[in-house]
Amino acid sequence: MPKFLAVYTMKAEDLARFRHLSKAEQDAIDAEGIPKWIAWEERNAGAIVHRGGMVGRTTRVTPSGIAPATNAICGYLVVEAESAEAAAGLFLDHPHMTVFPGDGVDIMPLVTELPA
């Protein structure tokens, strides 16, 4: 079955807005979102190949050297599905967007897979 990389995205301004909430407000969002995230993973366990994780600041390597960079990527996981549309459908109700300030999930087919 085809595998797809699912990349969680979040706009910098949305993350900044979340970080400017009080600790109590952030904790309330976490208290709602984390159980929903766990439930989402349990519902979709059969499709999840690699749980991935959340990621931090970006460092970019180019022919010019190494430098800090920015992008909207904040996490990832790998799922199996019949098609990109089916993989995308798994994320329609994901708490990344329904509770947390995430703005989307990008779905990309894995066209090659190297051995571990």
C-alpha positions in Angstrom: 0.0 0.0 0.0 1.3 3.5 -0.8 2.9 5.5 2.0 2.5 9.2 2.5 4.5 11.8 4.5 2.0 14.1 6.4 3.6 17.4 7.4 1.9 19.5 10.0 2.1 23.2 9.2 1.6 26.3 11.4 1.9 30.0 10.5 4.5 31.8 12.6 2.0 34.4 13.6 -0.4 31.8 14.8 2.3 30.2 17.0 3.2 33.6 18.3 -0.4 34.3 19.2 -0.6 30.9 21.0 2.7 31.6 22.9 1.3 35.0 24.0 -1.7 33.4 25.7 -1.5 33.0 29.5 -0.1 29.7 30.8 -3.7 28.9 32.0 -5.1 29.4 28.5 -2.3 27.4 26.9 -2.9 24.6 29.5 -6.6 24.6 28.7 -5.9 24.2 25.0 -3.5 21.3 25.8 -6.0 19.7 28.1 -8.5 19.6 25.3 -6.2 18.9 22.4 -3.9 16.2 23.7 -6.6 13.7 24.5 -8.2 14.4 21.1 -4.8 13.9 19.4 -4.3 10.6 21.2 -7.9 9.5 20.2 -7.1 10.5 16.6 -4.0 8.3 16.6 -5.9 5.4 18.2 -8.7 5.7 15.5 -6.1 5.8 12.7 -3.5 3.4 14.2 -3.9 1.0 11.3 -2.8 3.6 8.8 0.1 5.1 10.9 3.4 3.6 9.8 5.6 6.0 11.7 4.4 8.3 14.4 7.0 11.0 13.6 6.9 13.9 16.0 6.9 17.6 16.4 10.0 19.6 15.3 11.7 22.8 16.4 13.7 25.5 14.7 15.1 25.1 11.3 18.7 25.1 10.2 19.3 25.2 6.5 22.4 23.9 4.6 23.0 25.4 1.2 26.1 25.7 -1.1 26.7 29.0 0.7 26.9 27.4 4.1 24.7 26.8 7.2 22.2 29.4 8.5 19.0 29.6 10.5 15.9 29.4 8.4 12.1 29.6 8.8 9.3 27.5 7.4 5.8 26.4 8.4 6.8 22.8 9.2 6.1 21.9 12.9 5.8 18.1 12.8 5.3 15.0 10.6 4.2 11.4 10.5 3.9 8.7 7.8 0.7 7.0 6.9 -0.4 4.2 4.5 -3.5 4.8 2.4 -4.9 3.8 -1.0 -4.4 7.3 -2.4 -3.3 10.8 -1.5 -6.9 11.8 -1.2 -7.6 8.9 1.2 -4.5 9.9 3.3 -5.6 13.5 3.3 -9.1 12.4 4.5 -7.6 11.0 7.7 -6.6 14.5 8.8 -9.9 16.4 8.2 -10.8 16.4 11.9 -7.3 16.4 13.3 -6.8 18.4 16.5 -3.7 20.1 14.9 -6.3 22.3 13.2 -9.4 21.9 15.2 -8.0 22.7 18.7 -4.3 23.8 18.2 -3.3 26.7 16.0 -2.1 24.6 13.1 -3.1 25.8 9.7 -2.8 22.6 7.7 -1.4 19.2 7.0 0.5 18.7 3.7 0.3 15.1 2.3 3.1 13.9 0.0 3.6 10.4 -1.5 6.8 8.7 -0.6 8.1 7.8 -4.0 11.2 6.0 -2.8 12.0 4.3 0.5 15.5 3.6 1.6 16.3 0.7 4.0 16.9 1.7 7.6 
